[in-house]
Amino acid sequence: MIRRSYNRTLSLEIDGVSPEVLELLVRYDWPDNVRDLENAIQNAMILCTGNLICPEHLPGRIKGYDQQEIVTIPRNEHSGIREMNAQVEKELILETLKNMTSTVPVPPKH
């Protein structure tokens, strides 16, 4: 039901999820319940470049890690909180851009 709705709304043709994704979705705790599930599926559908949602399309928290754990903060004795914050922000932006490359669906031409 969610998939059909988002396929129509986002002009996508996602057929479903891989068995690995289904296993990850079932194992995840879903602390925010249905809203969190809907957001994860919608985001995965947007990131999906084929017809099947794969694990790489899911947020890190569902795969068992959080993006915040990946970010490293280079620090030296001269780094202040603003410099460290700027570095973390830069890393997150670069990671997001890397994950979003060529993922914006292009509507069909008539």
N, C-alpha and C positions, 0 to 999 in steps of 0.2 A: 504494500500500500504506500509506504513512504517512497519507495523507489519510483513507482509510477507517477506519483505526484511531483517529485523533483525532476524526473525525466521531462515531464510536460512543462513545468515552470522554467527549467534551465535549458530547454531544448537539447536534451541529451538522449543517448540511446544505451544506457547501462542495463545489461541483462541480469546482473546479479553479483554475488560475491564468491571469491575462491573458497575452497574448503578451509584454508589456513585462516582467512579472515573470519569465517563463521566461528571457528574455534576460538580465536582471539575475542570476538564479540561476546561469546557465551562465557568465557572465563573472566572477563572484566567485571569489576564490582558495580559499576554504574552508580556512583554516589549521587548524581543529580537526576537519576532515573531516565524517564522518557525524553526529556529535553536534551540531555547530554547525548543520548543515543541518536536522536534526530540530527543534532548538530554534527556529530562524528560522521554519520552517513552522508549528509549533505556535503560536508567538506571533502570526504573521500570521493564522492561522485564528481565534484569539481576538479579534483586533482587527477582523476582517472583519464588516461589518454586512449584507452581501449573500451571494450564492452564489459569488462569484468573488473571489479574492485579487488585489488591485491593488497597485501600487508603494507607495502610502501606508501599507499594512499591514506593509511590510518594515522591519527596523531600518535606521537611517541608514548603518551601515557597509556594507551590501549595496548601497545606492543610490549609494555613492561618497563619502559624508561620514559623519563620526562626530558624535554629539550633543555630544561634548565640545568640538568645534570651534565649535559654535553658541553656547555659553555665554560670555557676556562678564562680566568681573570689574570692576565699578566700583571704582576705587581712588583714594584721595586720600592725602595725606601722613599722615593720622591712622588709616588702615586697618591693622589688624594681621592676622596670619594667621588668627585665629579669626573675625574679622569677614568676611574674604574667603571663608573656608570656609563660613560660615553663608550668605552671599549665593549662592555657587555651589550649595550644597545646596538652598536655596529655589528657585532657578531650575530645577534638575533636577526637583524635586518638582512644581512648577507645570507644566513641560513634560510630565511623565509624566501628570499628571491631565488635562491638556488632550487628550492623545492617547488616554486611556482613557475619556473621556466616552461613555456609552451603549454600551460594548463588551462588557459582561458578558452572556453568553448567558442568556436566561431559559428554563428548562425548560418544555416544553409542559404545559398543565393537562389532566388526565384527567377 
